[in-house]
Amino acid sequence: MNRLLKRDSILSIINNYAYDSLLPINLTYLYNFGSILAGILIIQILSGFFLASYYVADITLAFESIEYIMREVPYGYIIRYIHANGAALFFITVYLHIARTLIYGSYTKQRIITWYIGIIILLVMIITAFLGYSLVMGQMSYWAIAVITNILTVIPYIGKNIVEFIYGGYNIGNATLTRFYAAHYLLPMIIGVLAILHLIALHNKGGSNPLGINTVRSLSLRNFNPYYTIKDIYGIILVVFILLLLLFFYPNLLGHTDNYIQANPLLTPTHISPEFYLLYYYMGLRSIPNKLLGVLTLLGFILILFLLPWLHKGIINSSKFRPIFKLFLFIFFFNFLFGTYLGGTVVEEPFITLGRLSTIYYYIFFLVLFPFISLIETFCFIFLQIHTITPIYNSKHYL
């Protein structure tokens, strides 16, 4: 079997990635999120295929087709809930994956291609999630389309034309759903391709580790199989257990109740909000009174992540040895969770002011604290190195 894996031209590639690949021995369970995301992506593609077999992209029949899947198709409600809750778990795992990257400094210039592909995957995921949420044609879905597409009108000269092109007319109609349906079916395939490129870049440049050590001589290495396949299988089983728990006991816990009401263009909901995993971006959008600045703030939340390899000015990557940075990083994590909560609240005081403060800290952390703290830590590290090595050198010279 080993000979076949190494001799065959196709299987040898898989063998190099998933069998004989060498990894540091000190990787923790926080490094399991990549394999977990691959498993969830497969679940989403398969469940989406079965849902697409019964879905009707018609503005008058879309909501009824969802109800038909839920009530008439054998086990259709299970497939629908797997897809809906799987999308939520997908985003939660991606955010944890990004958090692990920030903790252990996997965004440095040595791994810039891997980091950039990951951010592009996040962007495509957000678009895909919005399109899928829109297809339900519930009350919240319809008005989410109206709010999000209206953002494009801030583009000078051609903004309104782009919105009309997306709508296929002057209002949300059958052409809108057809285009959303086609795009939502295509984008997961693109995510899959990007995920493979992400893996190739990671394999070529090498991943990080909790100590932040890049030299191979300083690390003990182990084969991916069986040492890390066992850990990955454990992580996937745990996530599948959580998905089954949501599926059979709390299937609507992560959804919005208004989306079980058929879309009514003449009745605006009292409070419009997206799914919980996009609430932080929505909070930033609505916290700015100016429409153009709000859109730029929303885009900046994602685009600023492309600057991290250049904003990092330190020679130490892992926060394990950066106590100052670690403190502000965990404040940032709390700020993100708090901003997510604020995104689901009513647009009134004090939530508006708190949302602005959360947005300000997001930008201050990346644009000010991120480079400044790394510079201070680098200076302290060099200063201590000089004052530690010099006495030792002088003592040896004296002897």
C-alpha positions as CSV (number, residue, x, y, z in Angstrom):
1,M,0.0,0.0,0.0
2,N,2.8,2.4,0.9
3,R,4.5,1.6,-2.4
4,L,1.4,2.4,-4.4
5,L,0.9,5.7,-2.6
6,K,4.4,6.7,-3.5
7,R,4.6,5.2,-7.0
8,D,1.4,6.5,-8.5
9,S,1.6,10.1,-9.9
10,I,-1.7,11.2,-8.4
11,L,-1.7,9.3,-5.2
12,S,1.9,10.4,-4.5
13,I,0.7,14.0,-4.3
14,I,-2.0,13.0,-1.8
15,N,0.6,11.0,0.1
16,N,2.9,14.0,0.4
17,Y,0.1,16.2,1.8
18,A,-1.8,13.8,4.0
19,Y,0.5,10.9,4.9
20,D,4.3,11.7,4.8
21,S,4.1,15.4,5.4
22,L,6.3,16.5,8.3
23,L,4.8,18.7,11.0
24,P,6.1,20.2,14.3
25,I,5.5,18.0,17.3
26,N,4.1,20.9,19.4
27,L,1.0,21.6,17.4
28,T,-2.1,21.9,19.6
29,Y,-5.8,21.2,18.9
30,L,-6.1,24.8,17.7
31,Y,-4.5,23.6,14.5
32,N,-7.4,21.3,13.8
33,F,-9.7,23.9,12.4
34,G,-8.4,23.6,8.8
35,S,-9.4,20.0,8.6
36,I,-12.7,20.7,10.4
37,L,-13.4,23.4,7.8
38,A,-12.7,21.0,5.0
39,G,-15.2,18.5,6.5
40,I,-17.9,21.2,6.9
41,L,-17.4,22.4,3.4
42,I,-18.0,18.9,2.0
43,I,-21.2,18.7,4.2
44,Q,-22.4,22.0,2.9
45,I,-21.8,21.2,-0.8
46,L,-23.6,17.8,-0.5
47,S,-26.6,19.2,1.5
48,G,-26.8,22.1,-0.9
49,F,-27.0,19.8,-3.8
50,F,-30.0,17.9,-2.4
51,L,-31.7,21.2,-1.5
52,A,-31.1,22.5,-5.0
53,S,-33.0,19.5,-6.4
54,Y,-36.2,20.8,-5.0
55,Y,-35.7,24.6,-4.7
56,V,-37.6,26.9,-7.2
57,A,-36.0,30.2,-8.0
58,D,-39.3,32.1,-8.3
59,I,-40.2,35.0,-6.1
60,T,-43.7,33.7,-5.6
61,L,-42.7,30.0,-5.2
62,A,-39.3,30.2,-3.4
63,F,-40.7,30.3,0.1
64,E,-43.3,27.6,-0.7
65,S,-40.6,25.4,-2.1
66,I,-38.7,25.7,1.1
67,E,-41.8,24.7,3.0
68,Y,-42.3,21.8,0.6
69,I,-38.8,20.6,1.4
70,M,-39.4,20.9,5.1
71,R,-42.8,19.2,5.2
72,E,-43.2,16.9,2.2
73,V,-39.7,15.8,1.0
74,P,-38.6,12.7,3.0
75,Y,-36.1,13.9,5.6
76,G,-36.0,17.2,3.8
77,Y,-36.2,19.1,7.1
78,I,-33.0,17.3,8.2
79,I,-31.1,18.4,5.0
80,R,-32.4,22.0,5.3
81,Y,-31.3,22.2,9.0
82,I,-28.0,20.6,8.3
83,H,-27.3,23.3,5.6
84,A,-28.5,26.2,7.7
85,N,-26.7,25.2,10.9
86,G,-23.7,24.0,9.0
87,A,-23.2,27.5,7.6
88,A,-23.2,28.9,11.1
89,L,-20.7,26.3,12.3
90,F,-18.6,27.1,9.2
91,F,-18.3,30.8,10.1
92,I,-17.7,30.0,13.8
93,T,-14.8,27.7,12.9
94,V,-13.4,30.2,10.4
95,Y,-13.4,32.9,13.1
96,L,-11.6,30.5,15.5
97,H,-9.2,29.7,12.7
98,I,-8.4,33.4,12.2
99,A,-8.1,33.8,16.0
100,R,-5.5,31.0,16.2
101,T,-3.6,32.7,13.3
102,L,-3.5,36.0,15.3
103,I,-2.5,34.2,18.5
104,Y,0.4,32.3,16.9
105,G,1.4,34.9,14.3
106,S,0.8,32.9,11.1
107,Y,0.2,36.1,9.1
108,T,3.9,37.0,8.6
109,K,5.5,37.8,5.3
110,Q,6.9,34.2,5.1
111,R,3.4,32.9,4.8
112,I,1.8,35.9,3.1
113,I,0.3,33.9,0.2
114,T,-1.4,31.5,2.6
115,W,-2.8,34.4,4.6
116,Y,-4.0,36.3,1.5
117,I,-5.8,33.3,0.1
118,G,-7.4,32.7,3.5
119,I,-8.8,36.3,3.5
120,I,-10.1,35.9,0.0
121,I,-11.9,32.7,1.1
122,L,-13.5,34.7,4.0
123,L,-14.7,37.3,1.5
124,V,-16.2,34.7,-0.8
125,M,-17.8,33.0,2.2
126,I,-19.5,36.2,3.2
127,I,-20.9,36.7,-0.3
128,T,-22.0,33.1,-0.5
129,A,-23.7,33.2,2.9
130,F,-25.6,36.4,2.0
131,L,-26.8,34.8,-1.3
132,G,-28.0,31.6,0.4
133,Y,-29.8,33.6,3.1
134,S,-31.5,35.6,0.4
135,L,-32.9,32.5,-1.4
136,V,-35.3,31.6,1.4
137,M,-37.4,34.7,0.5
138,G,-38.6,35.1,4.1
139,Q,-39.4,38.5,5.5
140,M,-35.9,39.0,6.8
141,S,-34.2,37.6,3.6
142,Y,-36.1,40.0,1.3
143,W,-35.2,43.1,3.3
144,A,-31.6,41.9,3.6
145,I,-31.4,41.9,-0.2
146,A,-32.9,45.4,-0.3
147,V,-30.4,46.8,2.3
148,I,-27.2,45.1,1.1
149,T,-27.7,45.7,-2.6
150,N,-28.6,49.3,-1.8
151,I,-25.0,49.6,-0.5
152,L,-23.8,49.5,-4.1
153,T,-25.5,52.8,-4.9
154,V,-22.5,54.6,-3.2
155,I,-20.4,53.8,-6.3
156,P,-20.3,57.0,-8.3
157,Y,-22.1,57.1,-11.7
158,I,-22.6,53.4,-12.1
159,G,-23.9,52.3,-8.7
160,K,-27.6,52.4,-9.5
161,N,-27.0,50.7,-12.8
162,I,-25.2,47.8,-11.0
163,V,-28.2,47.4,-8.6
164,E,-30.6,47.3,-11.6
165,F,-28.4,44.7,-13.3
166,I,-28.4,42.6,-10.1
167,Y,-32.1,42.9,-9.8
168,G,-32.7,42.3,-13.5
169,G,-35.1,45.2,-13.3
170,Y,-36.1,48.0,-11.0
171,N,-37.2,45.8,-8.1
172,I,-36.4,42.5,-6.6
173,G,-37.9,39.8,-8.8
174,N,-37.5,36.4,-10.5
175,A,-34.4,37.5,-12.3
176,T,-32.8,38.5,-9.0
177,L,-33.5,35.1,-7.4
178,T,-32.2,33.3,-10.5
179,R,-28.9,35.2,-10.4
180,F,-28.5,34.7,-6.7
181,Y,-29.3,31.0,-7.1
182,A,-26.7,30.5,-9.8
183,A,-24.1,32.4,-7.9
184,H,-24.8,30.6,-4.7
185,Y,-24.4,27.3,-6.5
186,L,-21.1,28.3,-8.1
187,L,-19.3,30.1,-5.3
188,P,-18.9,27.0,-3.0
189,M,-16.9,25.4,-5.9
190,I,-14.7,28.4,-6.0
191,I,-14.2,28.2,-2.2
192,G,-13.2,24.6,-2.7
193,V,-10.5,25.6,-5.3
194,L,-9.3,28.4,-3.1
195,A,-9.1,25.9,-0.1
196,I,-6.8,23.6,-2.2
197,L,-4.6,26.6,-3.2
198,H,-4.6,27.5,0.5
199,L,-3.3,24.0,1.4
200,I,-0.7,24.1,-1.4
201,A,0.7,27.4,-0.2
202,L,0.7,26.1,3.4
203,H,2.5,23.0,2.3
204,N,5.1,24.9,0.3
205,K,5.9,27.6,2.9
206,G,5.3,25.6,6.0
207,G,2.9,26.4,8.8
208,S,3.4,28.1,12.2
209,N,3.6,26.5,15.6
210,P,2.9,27.7,19.2
211,L,6.5,28.7,19.8
212,G,6.8,30.7,16.6
213,I,10.0,28.9,15.7
214,N,10.7,28.8,11.9
215,T,14.0,26.9,11.8
216,V,13.6,23.2,11.1
217,R,16.7,22.3,13.2
218,S,15.0,23.7,16.4
219,L,11.9,21.6,16.0
220,S,11.1,17.9,16.4
221,L,9.0,16.8,13.4
222,R,6.4,14.0,13.1
223,N,4.5,12.5,10.1
224,F,1.0,13.8,9.5
225,N,-0.2,10.3,9.7
226,P,-1.0,8.8,12.2
227,Y,-0.1,11.5,14.7
228,Y,-2.2,14.3,13.3
229,T,-4.9,12.4,11.4
230,I,-6.1,11.0,14.8
231,K,-6.3,14.6,16.2
232,D,-8.1,15.8,13.1
233,I,-10.6,12.9,13.2
234,Y,-11.3,13.8,16.9
235,G,-12.0,17.4,15.9
236,I,-14.3,16.5,13.1
237,I,-16.2,14.0,15.3
238,L,-16.7,16.8,17.9
239,V,-18.0,19.2,15.4
240,V,-20.4,16.6,13.9
241,F,-21.6,16.0,17.4
242,I,-22.3,19.7,17.9
243,L,-24.1,19.8,14.5
244,L,-26.3,16.8,15.5
245,L,-27.1,18.5,18.8
246,L,-28.3,21.6,17.0
247,L,-30.1,19.6,14.4
248,F,-32.2,17.4,16.7
249,F,-32.6,19.6,19.7
250,Y,-32.1,23.3,18.8
251,P,-32.6,23.5,15.0
252,N,-33.8,27.1,15.0
253,L,-31.4,28.4,17.7
254,L,-29.1,30.2,15.3
255,G,-31.8,31.5,12.9
256,H,-34.2,34.4,12.9
257,T,-37.9,34.0,13.6
258,D,-39.0,36.6,11.0
259,N,-37.6,34.5,8.2
260,Y,-40.4,32.0,8.8
261,I,-42.8,34.7,7.5
262,Q,-43.2,34.9,3.7
263,A,-41.6,38.0,2.2
264,N,-43.9,41.1,2.0
265,P,-42.5,44.0,0.0
266,L,-45.1,46.3,1.6
267,L,-44.2,45.6,5.2
268,T,-40.8,46.5,6.6
269,P,-39.7,44.6,9.7
270,T,-39.3,46.7,12.8
271,H,-35.6,45.6,13.1
272,I,-33.6,44.3,10.1
273,S,-30.5,42.2,10.9
274,P,-28.5,39.5,9.1
275,E,-27.4,36.2,10.5
276,F,-25.4,36.3,13.7
277,Y,-22.1,35.5,12.1
278,L,-22.3,38.7,10.0
279,L,-23.6,41.0,12.8
280,Y,-20.2,42.6,13.5
281,Y,-19.9,43.9,10.0
282,Y,-23.5,45.1,10.1
283,M,-22.8,46.9,13.3
284,G,-19.9,48.8,11.7
285,L,-22.1,49.7,8.7
286,R,-24.9,51.1,10.8
287,S,-22.8,52.8,13.4
288,I,-21.6,55.5,10.9
289,P,-24.4,58.1,10.0
290,N,-22.9,58.8,6.6
291,K,-23.7,56.1,4.0
292,L,-20.4,56.2,2.1
293,L,-18.3,56.2,5.2
294,G,-20.4,53.3,6.6
295,V,-19.7,51.2,3.5
296,L,-16.0,52.1,3.6
297,T,-16.0,51.0,7.3
298,L,-17.7,47.8,6.4
299,L,-15.1,47.0,3.6
300,G,-12.3,48.1,5.8
301,F,-13.1,45.4,8.4
302,I,-12.0,42.8,5.8
303,L,-9.4,44.7,3.7
304,I,-7.4,45.8,6.7
305,L,-6.5,42.1,7.2
306,F,-4.4,42.2,4.0
307,L,-2.1,44.7,5.7
308,L,-1.2,42.5,8.7
309,P,2.0,41.1,7.3
310,W,3.2,44.6,6.7
311,L,1.9,46.0,10.0
312,H,3.8,43.4,12.0
313,K,7.2,45.0,12.9
314,G,8.4,42.4,15.4
315,I,10.9,39.5,15.2
316,I,8.7,37.4,17.6
317,N,5.6,36.0,16.0
318,S,3.8,33.9,18.7
319,S,1.9,35.8,21.4
320,K,3.1,33.2,23.8
321,F,6.2,35.4,24.3
322,R,4.4,38.7,23.8
323,P,2.4,39.5,27.0
324,I,1.5,43.1,26.0
325,F,0.2,42.1,22.6
326,K,-1.6,39.1,24.1
327,L,-3.5,41.4,26.5
328,F,-4.8,43.7,23.7
329,L,-5.4,40.7,21.4
330,F,-7.8,39.1,23.9
331,I,-9.5,42.5,24.4
332,F,-9.9,42.6,20.6
333,F,-11.6,39.1,20.7
334,F,-14.0,40.4,23.4
335,N,-14.6,43.5,21.4
336,F,-15.6,41.4,18.4
337,L,-18.0,39.3,20.4
338,F,-19.5,42.4,22.0
339,G,-19.8,44.1,18.6
340,T,-21.6,41.0,17.3
341,Y,-24.1,41.4,20.2
342,L,-24.5,45.1,19.3
343,G,-25.2,44.3,15.7
344,G,-28.4,42.5,16.8
345,T,-29.7,45.2,19.0
346,V,-32.2,48.0,18.1
347,V,-30.6,51.1,16.5
348,E,-30.8,53.4,19.5
349,E,-28.7,54.8,22.3
350,P,-26.6,53.6,24.0
351,F,-26.0,50.8,21.4
352,I,-25.1,53.3,18.6
353,T,-22.4,54.9,20.7
354,L,-21.1,51.5,21.9
355,G,-21.0,50.3,18.3
356,R,-18.9,53.3,17.3
357,L,-16.5,52.6,20.2
358,S,-16.2,49.0,19.1
359,T,-15.5,50.0,15.5
360,I,-12.9,52.5,16.6
361,Y,-11.1,49.9,18.7
362,Y,-11.1,47.5,15.8
363,Y,-9.2,50.0,13.6
364,I,-6.9,51.2,16.5
365,F,-5.9,47.7,17.3
366,F,-4.7,46.9,13.8
367,L,-3.5,50.3,12.6
368,V,-1.9,51.6,15.9
369,L,-1.5,49.0,18.5
370,F,-0.5,46.2,16.2
371,P,2.7,47.8,14.8
372,F,3.5,49.9,17.8
373,I,3.4,47.0,20.3
374,S,5.5,44.8,18.0
375,L,8.1,47.6,17.7
376,I,8.3,48.0,21.5
377,E,8.6,44.2,22.0
378,T,11.3,44.0,19.4
379,F,13.3,46.9,21.1
380,C,12.9,45.2,24.5
381,F,14.0,41.9,23.1
382,I,17.2,43.3,21.4
383,F,18.0,45.4,24.5
384,L,17.8,42.4,26.8
385,Q,19.8,40.3,24.3
386,I,22.6,42.9,24.2
387,H,22.7,43.3,28.0
388,T,22.6,39.6,28.6
389,I,25.2,38.4,26.0
390,T,27.7,41.2,26.6
391,P,28.5,40.3,30.3
392,I,28.8,36.7,29.3
393,Y,31.2,37.5,26.5
394,N,33.3,39.8,28.8
395,S,33.5,37.1,31.5
396,K,34.8,34.5,28.9
397,H,37.3,37.0,27.6
398,Y,38.5,37.7,31.1
399,L,38.9,34.0,31.8
